[in-house]
């Protein structure tokens, strides 16, 4: 019997950061490497699509497989070693073997992506007692956002100083070290889920639909990330106002830095709100920040508003993690986390595609993204049951162990 603590282990924070650093940086590293070796931007686009698509397709399968392991920590650690091997293999292969073979390697790495994007966060409930989970998920969100800031920066920085393949190999080592650290976590073993694997693939979607709180938060975050997914591209476009393309990257960094700060503040202060109420407030803060940034001619003010918007987005992630944990059982938690991550990634990818396809100004797009945040907050309010609107921290019926509590439709 493993005794869990009220604090999230430092080993988990370090391991998950290293894994997420690799996940966030691999797109930049592979794109730079592809252009350097082949001179073809199209090759980079194909490889990135091959890396991203399995995140969406493989998420239910990864969650179902994790649920069938007595020690899910070991499954995740093993998957990260496979992930690291795929990153190293792709780094060596780009430009040196046929493109179709590169696509196969990228697809293997991408299939492990849901572990990093959602699966790791499902371990927090296994590692931390209930009285420490609010802080645990806030710290996990801070690590997630910190990796989102530093991953692309590390990959780009290393590729500038050294040959581009150095960045790929560094990220592969980072993922492998993350897997090694996670392998030693003191997580408690559980009874594996039984039944046919094919029927288990729908568990995550079924849980998110039947449990009202989970459904509400999933829909709201999907709407929100339909906008946030295109935010980086909008920020780059906004830089035309000041005739300096580098300022677009600075705005994206401001948003990410604000997200890290917001998550850390929530971890420190732990406001006495339910996770659902925290999510609504976070969405509103993000919307206000982006709306104020949409039309200002002053870069310093725009940058401050991007920090404010990010400050709202950080707690949204920790609130989402908390709801997923509170509204699941040990048997279906992995499926919900990986499937929920796939929903968010899909929405973000669609949002980015819309920004690239619709010829409107950056100000209009940023206003649209802000409106989506307000709409997500409104949807969350409308879809929540009455007990949650009053700020109760968890579904009373679900807390008592009813497997389908909160499943009103």
C-alpha beads as a LAMMPS data file, in Angstrom:
LAMMPS data file: protein, C-alpha beads

409 atoms
408 bonds

1 atom types
1 bond types

-500.0 500.0 xlo xhi
-500.0 500.0 ylo yhi
-500.0 500.0 zlo zhi

Masses

1 110.0

Atoms # bond

1 1 1 0.000 0.000 0.000
2 1 1 1.544 3.292 -1.093
3 1 1 0.978 6.309 1.125
4 1 1 0.345 9.399 -0.959
5 1 1 1.191 12.897 0.248
6 1 1 -0.730 16.159 0.275
7 1 1 1.987 17.613 -1.971
8 1 1 2.748 16.791 -5.572
9 1 1 6.149 15.028 -5.725
10 1 1 9.006 17.075 -7.139
11 1 1 9.906 14.038 -9.248
12 1 1 6.544 14.313 -11.026
13 1 1 6.918 18.060 -11.632
14 1 1 10.441 17.635 -13.009
15 1 1 9.574 14.594 -15.125
16 1 1 6.410 16.080 -16.579
17 1 1 8.198 19.361 -17.326
18 1 1 10.968 17.576 -19.240
19 1 1 8.437 15.505 -21.193
20 1 1 6.316 18.543 -22.031
21 1 1 9.412 20.560 -22.946
22 1 1 10.096 17.960 -25.614
23 1 1 6.489 17.877 -26.796
24 1 1 6.277 21.661 -27.089
25 1 1 9.656 22.047 -28.784
26 1 1 9.599 19.190 -31.280
27 1 1 7.532 21.072 -33.867
28 1 1 10.059 23.898 -34.017
29 1 1 13.061 21.551 -34.078
30 1 1 11.710 19.296 -36.830
31 1 1 10.500 22.231 -38.943
32 1 1 13.924 23.913 -38.797
33 1 1 15.666 20.615 -39.517
34 1 1 13.412 19.834 -42.487
35 1 1 14.005 23.245 -44.052
36 1 1 17.747 23.029 -43.407
37 1 1 18.186 19.568 -44.931
38 1 1 15.639 19.629 -47.742
39 1 1 15.013 23.316 -48.409
40 1 1 11.300 22.495 -48.637
41 1 1 8.776 24.136 -46.317
42 1 1 6.183 21.629 -47.555
43 1 1 8.192 18.774 -46.028
44 1 1 8.066 20.492 -42.629
45 1 1 4.293 20.957 -42.974
46 1 1 3.765 17.272 -43.850
47 1 1 5.846 16.099 -40.886
48 1 1 4.045 18.396 -38.479
49 1 1 0.690 17.115 -39.698
50 1 1 1.971 13.557 -39.251
51 1 1 2.984 14.432 -35.701
52 1 1 -0.243 16.218 -34.752
53 1 1 -2.941 13.999 -36.248
54 1 1 -2.179 10.917 -34.106
55 1 1 -2.645 13.096 -31.005
56 1 1 -6.309 13.313 -31.927
57 1 1 -6.831 9.806 -33.306
58 1 1 -4.799 7.851 -30.746
59 1 1 -6.067 9.585 -27.576
60 1 1 -8.927 7.132 -26.828
61 1 1 -6.664 4.153 -27.510
62 1 1 -3.886 5.478 -25.271
63 1 1 -6.338 6.140 -22.448
64 1 1 -7.891 2.700 -22.806
65 1 1 -4.479 1.035 -22.741
66 1 1 -3.418 2.985 -19.651
67 1 1 -6.578 1.877 -17.844
68 1 1 -5.673 -1.763 -18.469
69 1 1 -2.345 -1.537 -16.618
70 1 1 -1.988 -2.362 -12.921
71 1 1 0.727 0.304 -12.692
72 1 1 -0.267 3.137 -15.096
73 1 1 2.837 5.104 -14.080
74 1 1 4.990 2.441 -15.701
75 1 1 2.877 2.537 -18.845
76 1 1 3.329 6.308 -19.087
77 1 1 7.065 6.073 -18.434
78 1 1 7.439 3.423 -21.138
79 1 1 5.402 5.508 -23.579
80 1 1 7.726 8.449 -22.938
81 1 1 10.749 6.323 -23.795
82 1 1 9.025 5.384 -27.073
83 1 1 8.243 9.084 -27.557
84 1 1 11.910 9.991 -27.003
85 1 1 13.046 7.291 -29.408
86 1 1 10.671 8.620 -32.084
87 1 1 12.016 12.172 -31.635
88 1 1 15.602 10.947 -31.941
89 1 1 14.708 8.734 -34.901
90 1 1 12.919 11.547 -36.713
91 1 1 15.864 13.864 -36.071
92 1 1 18.208 11.360 -37.699
93 1 1 15.834 10.469 -40.531
94 1 1 14.597 13.819 -41.860
95 1 1 16.046 14.366 -45.309
96 1 1 17.990 11.111 -45.208
97 1 1 15.238 8.561 -45.907
98 1 1 12.046 8.707 -48.041
99 1 1 9.361 11.094 -46.820
100 1 1 6.822 8.304 -46.252
101 1 1 9.225 6.659 -43.791
102 1 1 9.643 9.954 -41.956
103 1 1 5.863 10.200 -41.743
104 1 1 5.715 6.750 -40.132
105 1 1 8.277 7.733 -37.489
106 1 1 6.484 11.031 -36.821
107 1 1 3.168 9.186 -36.464
108 1 1 4.639 6.876 -33.817
109 1 1 5.839 9.860 -31.799
110 1 1 2.548 11.667 -32.277
111 1 1 0.614 8.631 -31.050
112 1 1 2.453 8.990 -27.721
113 1 1 1.549 12.694 -27.604
114 1 1 -1.742 12.217 -25.664
115 1 1 0.322 10.840 -22.777
116 1 1 2.108 14.182 -22.506
117 1 1 -0.884 16.369 -23.403
118 1 1 -3.361 14.766 -21.001
119 1 1 -2.364 11.420 -19.578
120 1 1 0.331 12.686 -17.210
121 1 1 -2.124 15.013 -15.479
122 1 1 -4.377 12.050 -14.657
123 1 1 -1.605 10.853 -12.318
124 1 1 -2.012 13.838 -9.993
125 1 1 -5.089 12.255 -8.385
126 1 1 -3.037 9.089 -7.822
127 1 1 -0.105 10.937 -6.275
128 1 1 -1.795 13.528 -4.070
129 1 1 -4.412 13.267 -1.332
130 1 1 -7.711 14.978 -1.975
131 1 1 -6.886 17.887 0.350
132 1 1 -3.877 18.787 -1.803
133 1 1 -5.286 18.340 -5.298
134 1 1 -6.278 21.975 -5.873
135 1 1 -2.686 23.039 -5.344
136 1 1 -1.416 19.983 -7.206
137 1 1 -3.395 20.736 -10.346
138 1 1 -2.439 24.404 -10.204
139 1 1 1.245 23.450 -10.073
140 1 1 0.725 20.943 -12.871
141 1 1 -0.853 23.674 -15.007
142 1 1 2.055 25.992 -14.220
143 1 1 4.524 23.322 -15.368
144 1 1 2.454 22.776 -18.511
145 1 1 2.482 26.479 -19.348
146 1 1 6.180 26.844 -18.473
147 1 1 6.997 24.082 -20.950
148 1 1 4.874 25.825 -23.574
149 1 1 7.045 28.932 -23.123
150 1 1 10.456 27.309 -22.927
151 1 1 10.066 24.357 -25.322
152 1 1 9.953 26.346 -28.589
153 1 1 12.496 28.835 -27.221
154 1 1 14.993 26.103 -26.327
155 1 1 14.540 24.353 -29.671
156 1 1 14.965 27.567 -31.643
157 1 1 17.886 28.786 -29.521
158 1 1 19.839 25.543 -29.812
159 1 1 19.159 25.376 -33.561
160 1 1 20.585 28.884 -33.992
161 1 1 23.835 28.172 -32.123
162 1 1 24.340 24.555 -33.234
163 1 1 23.202 22.452 -36.205
164 1 1 19.423 21.950 -36.163
165 1 1 19.703 18.259 -35.320
166 1 1 21.227 19.190 -31.960
167 1 1 17.849 20.590 -30.898
168 1 1 16.086 17.357 -31.859
169 1 1 18.519 15.170 -29.941
170 1 1 18.348 17.468 -26.918
171 1 1 14.552 17.176 -26.850
172 1 1 14.796 13.390 -27.191
173 1 1 17.096 13.295 -24.148
174 1 1 14.680 15.557 -22.273
175 1 1 11.746 13.196 -22.956
176 1 1 13.810 10.153 -21.956
177 1 1 14.873 11.795 -18.688
178 1 1 11.228 12.686 -18.052
179 1 1 10.238 9.054 -18.511
180 1 1 13.019 7.891 -16.199
181 1 1 11.942 10.286 -13.457
182 1 1 8.284 9.327 -13.766
183 1 1 9.133 5.619 -13.623
184 1 1 10.153 6.020 -9.976
185 1 1 6.954 7.684 -8.798
186 1 1 5.320 6.117 -5.707
187 1 1 1.894 5.715 -7.311
188 1 1 -0.454 3.077 -5.924
189 1 1 -1.335 0.091 -8.108
190 1 1 -4.957 -0.403 -9.142
191 1 1 -7.192 -3.057 -10.596
192 1 1 -6.930 -2.950 -14.393
193 1 1 -10.087 -2.301 -16.404
194 1 1 -11.375 -5.385 -18.176
195 1 1 -13.566 -5.963 -21.189
196 1 1 -12.828 -5.763 -24.902
197 1 1 -10.385 -3.055 -25.914
198 1 1 -12.636 -1.796 -28.703
199 1 1 -15.499 -1.127 -26.292
200 1 1 -13.088 0.674 -23.967
201 1 1 -12.253 3.220 -26.664
202 1 1 -15.533 5.050 -26.098
203 1 1 -15.198 5.266 -22.312
204 1 1 -13.717 8.773 -22.310
205 1 1 -16.360 10.202 -24.655
206 1 1 -19.152 8.422 -22.764
207 1 1 -17.999 9.784 -19.400
208 1 1 -17.671 13.318 -20.749
209 1 1 -21.176 13.171 -22.165
210 1 1 -23.011 11.491 -19.271
211 1 1 -21.522 13.544 -16.413
212 1 1 -22.966 16.982 -16.610
213 1 1 -20.147 18.947 -14.975
214 1 1 -17.541 17.180 -17.072
215 1 1 -19.562 17.769 -20.215
216 1 1 -19.983 21.454 -19.428
217 1 1 -16.279 22.061 -18.818
218 1 1 -15.273 20.043 -21.899
219 1 1 -17.634 22.001 -24.167
220 1 1 -16.584 25.347 -22.652
221 1 1 -12.857 24.697 -22.981
222 1 1 -13.372 23.406 -26.525
223 1 1 -15.074 26.681 -27.474
224 1 1 -12.368 28.698 -25.712
225 1 1 -9.518 26.886 -27.464
226 1 1 -11.200 27.267 -30.819
227 1 1 -10.083 30.854 -30.302
228 1 1 -6.865 30.422 -28.308
229 1 1 -5.540 27.936 -30.885
230 1 1 -5.165 30.777 -33.381
231 1 1 -3.812 33.320 -30.906
232 1 1 -0.132 32.905 -31.799
233 1 1 -0.833 33.459 -35.498
234 1 1 -2.958 36.510 -34.674
235 1 1 -0.166 37.882 -32.475
236 1 1 2.313 37.539 -35.340
237 1 1 -0.121 39.321 -37.669
238 1 1 -0.655 42.096 -35.131
239 1 1 3.059 42.885 -35.242
240 1 1 2.409 44.590 -38.608
241 1 1 0.990 47.504 -36.604
242 1 1 4.475 48.292 -35.352
243 1 1 6.430 47.121 -38.427
244 1 1 8.409 44.612 -36.372
245 1 1 7.635 40.882 -36.856
246 1 1 9.565 39.998 -33.674
247 1 1 6.923 41.749 -31.580
248 1 1 4.435 39.005 -32.519
249 1 1 6.603 36.464 -30.742
250 1 1 6.895 38.839 -27.801
251 1 1 3.098 39.007 -27.494
252 1 1 2.814 35.205 -27.562
253 1 1 5.475 35.051 -24.848
254 1 1 3.552 37.612 -22.766
255 1 1 0.452 35.425 -22.939
256 1 1 2.379 32.316 -21.933
257 1 1 4.185 34.115 -19.110
258 1 1 0.855 35.390 -17.818
259 1 1 -0.507 31.823 -17.900
260 1 1 2.403 30.522 -15.801
261 1 1 1.938 33.369 -13.317
262 1 1 -1.811 32.827 -13.056
263 1 1 -1.398 29.112 -12.384
264 1 1 1.254 29.767 -9.715
265 1 1 -0.900 32.408 -8.012
266 1 1 -3.814 29.968 -7.808
267 1 1 -1.472 27.301 -6.439
268 1 1 -0.297 29.706 -3.765
269 1 1 -3.561 31.400 -2.773
270 1 1 -6.020 28.564 -3.477
271 1 1 -9.175 30.744 -3.759
272 1 1 -12.247 29.219 -2.032
273 1 1 -14.146 28.660 -5.283
274 1 1 -15.276 25.537 -7.002
275 1 1 -13.165 24.552 -9.998
276 1 1 -16.133 25.333 -12.253
277 1 1 -16.472 28.869 -10.883
278 1 1 -12.716 29.380 -11.217
279 1 1 -12.993 28.292 -14.861
280 1 1 -15.766 30.832 -15.520
281 1 1 -13.776 33.665 -13.937
282 1 1 -10.653 32.616 -15.844
283 1 1 -12.483 32.650 -19.178
284 1 1 -13.882 36.109 -18.449
285 1 1 -10.437 37.491 -17.518
286 1 1 -8.931 36.090 -20.721
287 1 1 -11.755 37.563 -22.781
288 1 1 -11.404 41.012 -21.220
289 1 1 -7.647 41.067 -21.756
290 1 1 -7.894 40.087 -25.424
291 1 1 -10.765 42.467 -26.124
292 1 1 -8.812 45.402 -24.688
293 1 1 -5.764 44.386 -26.729
294 1 1 -7.655 44.105 -30.004
295 1 1 -7.642 47.714 -31.148
296 1 1 -5.004 49.603 -29.146
297 1 1 -2.194 51.295 -31.128
298 1 1 0.287 51.064 -28.236
299 1 1 2.473 47.981 -28.034
300 1 1 3.167 48.273 -24.295
301 1 1 -0.570 48.310 -23.526
302 1 1 -1.216 45.407 -25.893
303 1 1 1.570 43.425 -24.207
304 1 1 0.075 44.109 -20.758
305 1 1 -3.333 42.926 -21.947
306 1 1 -1.802 39.732 -23.366
307 1 1 -0.254 39.101 -19.943
308 1 1 -3.676 39.665 -18.370
309 1 1 -5.313 37.283 -20.847
310 1 1 -2.701 34.639 -20.101
311 1 1 -3.194 35.192 -16.385
312 1 1 -6.753 33.971 -16.905
313 1 1 -5.804 31.042 -19.118
314 1 1 -3.406 29.480 -16.580
315 1 1 -6.045 28.854 -13.869
316 1 1 -8.445 27.571 -16.546
317 1 1 -6.092 24.675 -17.190
318 1 1 -5.756 23.784 -13.508
319 1 1 -9.542 24.044 -13.048
320 1 1 -10.072 21.735 -16.028
321 1 1 -7.655 19.179 -14.579
322 1 1 -9.449 19.336 -11.226
323 1 1 -12.882 18.781 -12.764
324 1 1 -11.637 15.826 -14.813
325 1 1 -10.226 14.218 -11.680
326 1 1 -13.254 14.953 -9.492
327 1 1 -15.728 13.667 -12.067
328 1 1 -13.991 10.384 -12.880
329 1 1 -13.183 7.090 -11.232
330 1 1 -9.762 5.470 -11.185
331 1 1 -10.959 3.142 -13.926
332 1 1 -11.918 5.827 -16.467
333 1 1 -9.688 8.746 -15.425
334 1 1 -6.938 8.071 -17.981
335 1 1 -9.446 7.859 -20.840
336 1 1 -11.095 11.134 -19.832
337 1 1 -7.796 13.002 -19.525
338 1 1 -6.421 11.814 -22.861
339 1 1 -9.733 12.229 -24.697
340 1 1 -10.262 15.671 -23.164
341 1 1 -6.797 16.686 -24.341
342 1 1 -7.670 15.451 -27.840
343 1 1 -10.836 17.583 -27.868
344 1 1 -8.819 20.642 -26.866
345 1 1 -6.073 19.953 -29.422
346 1 1 -8.674 19.472 -32.164
347 1 1 -10.371 22.764 -31.303
348 1 1 -7.023 24.576 -31.191
349 1 1 -5.956 23.120 -34.546
350 1 1 -9.255 24.183 -36.132
351 1 1 -8.840 27.664 -34.662
352 1 1 -5.352 27.990 -36.113
353 1 1 -6.627 26.820 -39.511
354 1 1 -9.400 29.438 -39.459
355 1 1 -6.907 32.217 -38.772
356 1 1 -4.874 31.130 -41.769
357 1 1 -7.886 30.723 -44.061
358 1 1 -10.092 33.755 -43.338
359 1 1 -8.749 37.085 -44.697
360 1 1 -9.694 39.550 -41.951
361 1 1 -7.636 41.949 -39.847
362 1 1 -5.841 40.931 -36.652
363 1 1 -8.090 43.225 -34.633
364 1 1 -11.243 41.496 -35.865
365 1 1 -9.764 38.080 -35.184
366 1 1 -8.626 39.045 -31.706
367 1 1 -12.099 40.417 -30.969
368 1 1 -13.564 37.125 -32.205
369 1 1 -11.234 35.157 -29.923
370 1 1 -12.297 37.338 -26.984
371 1 1 -15.976 36.777 -27.822
372 1 1 -15.359 33.026 -27.825
373 1 1 -13.975 33.281 -24.275
374 1 1 -17.086 35.134 -23.100
375 1 1 -19.255 32.640 -24.954
376 1 1 -17.432 29.747 -23.295
377 1 1 -17.983 31.300 -19.866
378 1 1 -21.682 31.767 -20.653
379 1 1 -22.025 28.197 -21.898
380 1 1 -20.362 26.907 -18.764
381 1 1 -22.804 28.852 -16.589
382 1 1 -25.837 27.647 -18.536
383 1 1 -24.728 24.011 -18.584
384 1 1 -23.796 23.778 -14.913
385 1 1 -26.229 22.177 -12.429
386 1 1 -27.665 24.380 -9.676
387 1 1 -25.426 23.012 -6.914
388 1 1 -22.335 23.981 -8.921
389 1 1 -23.589 27.500 -9.616
390 1 1 -23.744 27.972 -5.843
391 1 1 -20.021 27.253 -5.688
392 1 1 -20.021 23.763 -4.174
393 1 1 -16.583 22.281 -4.812
394 1 1 -17.704 18.905 -6.153
395 1 1 -20.780 16.996 -7.205
396 1 1 -22.207 15.717 -3.885
397 1 1 -23.538 12.515 -5.439
398 1 1 -20.315 11.753 -7.259
399 1 1 -18.290 12.354 -4.105
400 1 1 -20.302 9.586 -2.465
401 1 1 -19.207 7.151 -5.140
402 1 1 -22.131 7.030 -7.556
403 1 1 -20.468 6.118 -10.850
404 1 1 -22.761 8.162 -13.048
405 1 1 -23.508 11.070 -10.747
406 1 1 -24.026 14.386 -12.403
407 1 1 -25.110 12.661 -15.611
408 1 1 -28.289 14.639 -16.112
409 1 1 -28.823 15.499 -19.730

Bonds

1 1 1 2
2 1 2 3
3 1 3 4
4 1 4 5
5 1 5 6
6 1 6 7
7 1 7 8
8 1 8 9
9 1 9 10
10 1 10 11
11 1 11 12
12 1 12 13
13 1 13 14
14 1 14 15
15 1 15 16
16 1 16 17
17 1 17 18
18 1 18 19
19 1 19 20
20 1 20 21
21 1 21 22
22 1 22 23
23 1 23 24
24 1 24 25
25 1 25 26
26 1 26 27
27 1 27 28
28 1 28 29
29 1 29 30
30 1 30 31
31 1 31 32
32 1 32 33
33 1 33 34
34 1 34 35
35 1 35 36
36 1 36 37
37 1 37 38
38 1 38 39
39 1 39 40
40 1 40 41
41 1 41 42
42 1 42 43
43 1 43 44
44 1 44 45
45 1 45 46
46 1 46 47
47 1 47 48
48 1 48 49
49 1 49 50
50 1 50 51
51 1 51 52
52 1 52 53
53 1 53 54
54 1 54 55
55 1 55 56
56 1 56 57
57 1 57 58
58 1 58 59
59 1 59 60
60 1 60 61
61 1 61 62
62 1 62 63
63 1 63 64
64 1 64 65
65 1 65 66
66 1 66 67
67 1 67 68
68 1 68 69
69 1 69 70
70 1 70 71
71 1 71 72
72 1 72 73
73 1 73 74
74 1 74 75
75 1 75 76
76 1 76 77
77 1 77 78
78 1 78 79
79 1 79 80
80 1 80 81
81 1 81 82
82 1 82 83
83 1 83 84
84 1 84 85
85 1 85 86
86 1 86 87
87 1 87 88
88 1 88 89
89 1 89 90
90 1 90 91
91 1 91 92
92 1 92 93
93 1 93 94
94 1 94 95
95 1 95 96
96 1 96 97
97 1 97 98
98 1 98 99
99 1 99 100
100 1 100 101
101 1 101 102
102 1 102 103
103 1 103 104
104 1 104 105
105 1 105 106
106 1 106 107
107 1 107 108
108 1 108 109
109 1 109 110
110 1 110 111
111 1 111 112
112 1 112 113
113 1 113 114
114 1 114 115
115 1 115 116
116 1 116 117
117 1 117 118
118 1 118 119
119 1 119 120
120 1 120 121
121 1 121 122
122 1 122 123
123 1 123 124
124 1 124 125
125 1 125 126
126 1 126 127
127 1 127 128
128 1 128 129
129 1 129 130
130 1 130 131
131 1 131 132
132 1 132 133
133 1 133 134
134 1 134 135
135 1 135 136
136 1 136 137
137 1 137 138
138 1 138 139
139 1 139 140
140 1 140 141
141 1 141 142
142 1 142 143
143 1 143 144
144 1 144 145
145 1 145 146
146 1 146 147
147 1 147 148
148 1 148 149
149 1 149 150
150 1 150 151
151 1 151 152
152 1 152 153
153 1 153 154
154 1 154 155
155 1 155 156
156 1 156 157
157 1 157 158
158 1 158 159
159 1 159 160
160 1 160 161
161 1 161 162
162 1 162 163
163 1 163 164
164 1 164 165
165 1 165 166
166 1 166 167
167 1 167 168
168 1 168 169
169 1 169 170
170 1 170 171
171 1 171 172
172 1 172 173
173 1 173 174
174 1 174 175
175 1 175 176
176 1 176 177
177 1 177 178
178 1 178 179
179 1 179 180
180 1 180 181
181 1 181 182
182 1 182 183
183 1 183 184
184 1 184 185
185 1 185 186
186 1 186 187
187 1 187 188
188 1 188 189
189 1 189 190
190 1 190 191
191 1 191 192
192 1 192 193
193 1 193 194
194 1 194 195
195 1 195 196
196 1 196 197
197 1 197 198
198 1 198 199
199 1 199 200
200 1 200 201
201 1 201 202
202 1 202 203
203 1 203 204
204 1 204 205
205 1 205 206
206 1 206 207
207 1 207 208
208 1 208 209
209 1 209 210
210 1 210 211
211 1 211 212
212 1 212 213
213 1 213 214
214 1 214 215
215 1 215 216
216 1 216 217
217 1 217 218
218 1 218 219
219 1 219 220
220 1 220 221
221 1 221 222
222 1 222 223
223 1 223 224
224 1 224 225
225 1 225 226
226 1 226 227
227 1 227 228
228 1 228 229
229 1 229 230
230 1 230 231
231 1 231 232
232 1 232 233
233 1 233 234
234 1 234 235
235 1 235 236
236 1 236 237
237 1 237 238
238 1 238 239
239 1 239 240
240 1 240 241
241 1 241 242
242 1 242 243
243 1 243 244
244 1 244 245
245 1 245 246
246 1 246 247
247 1 247 248
248 1 248 249
249 1 249 250
250 1 250 251
251 1 251 252
252 1 252 253
253 1 253 254
254 1 254 255
255 1 255 256
256 1 256 257
257 1 257 258
258 1 258 259
259 1 259 260
260 1 260 261
261 1 261 262
262 1 262 263
263 1 263 264
264 1 264 265
265 1 265 266
266 1 266 267
267 1 267 268
268 1 268 269
269 1 269 270
270 1 270 271
271 1 271 272
272 1 272 273
273 1 273 274
274 1 274 275
275 1 275 276
276 1 276 277
277 1 277 278
278 1 278 279
279 1 279 280
280 1 280 281
281 1 281 282
282 1 282 283
283 1 283 284
284 1 284 285
285 1 285 286
286 1 286 287
287 1 287 288
288 1 288 289
289 1 289 290
290 1 290 291
291 1 291 292
292 1 292 293
293 1 293 294
294 1 294 295
295 1 295 296
296 1 296 297
297 1 297 298
298 1 298 299
299 1 299 300
300 1 300 301
301 1 301 302
302 1 302 303
303 1 303 304
304 1 304 305
305 1 305 306
306 1 306 307
307 1 307 308
308 1 308 309
309 1 309 310
310 1 310 311
311 1 311 312
312 1 312 313
313 1 313 314
314 1 314 315
315 1 315 316
316 1 316 317
317 1 317 318
318 1 318 319
319 1 319 320
320 1 320 321
321 1 321 322
322 1 322 323
323 1 323 324
324 1 324 325
325 1 325 326
326 1 326 327
327 1 327 328
328 1 328 329
329 1 329 330
330 1 330 331
331 1 331 332
332 1 332 333
333 1 333 334
334 1 334 335
335 1 335 336
336 1 336 337
337 1 337 338
338 1 338 339
339 1 339 340
340 1 340 341
341 1 341 342
342 1 342 343
343 1 343 344
344 1 344 345
345 1 345 346
346 1 346 347
347 1 347 348
348 1 348 349
349 1 349 350
350 1 350 351
351 1 351 352
352 1 352 353
353 1 353 354
354 1 354 355
355 1 355 356
356 1 356 357
357 1 357 358
358 1 358 359
359 1 359 360
360 1 360 361
361 1 361 362
362 1 362 363
363 1 363 364
364 1 364 365
365 1 365 366
366 1 366 367
367 1 367 368
368 1 368 369
369 1 369 370
370 1 370 371
371 1 371 372
372 1 372 373
373 1 373 374
374 1 374 375
375 1 375 376
376 1 376 377
377 1 377 378
378 1 378 379
379 1 379 380
380 1 380 381
381 1 381 382
382 1 382 383
383 1 383 384
384 1 384 385
385 1 385 386
386 1 386 387
387 1 387 388
388 1 388 389
389 1 389 390
390 1 390 391
391 1 391 392
392 1 392 393
393 1 393 394
394 1 394 395
395 1 395 396
396 1 396 397
397 1 397 398
398 1 398 399
399 1 399 400
400 1 400 401
401 1 401 402
402 1 402 403
403 1 403 404
404 1 404 405
405 1 405 406
406 1 406 407
407 1 407 408
408 1 408 409
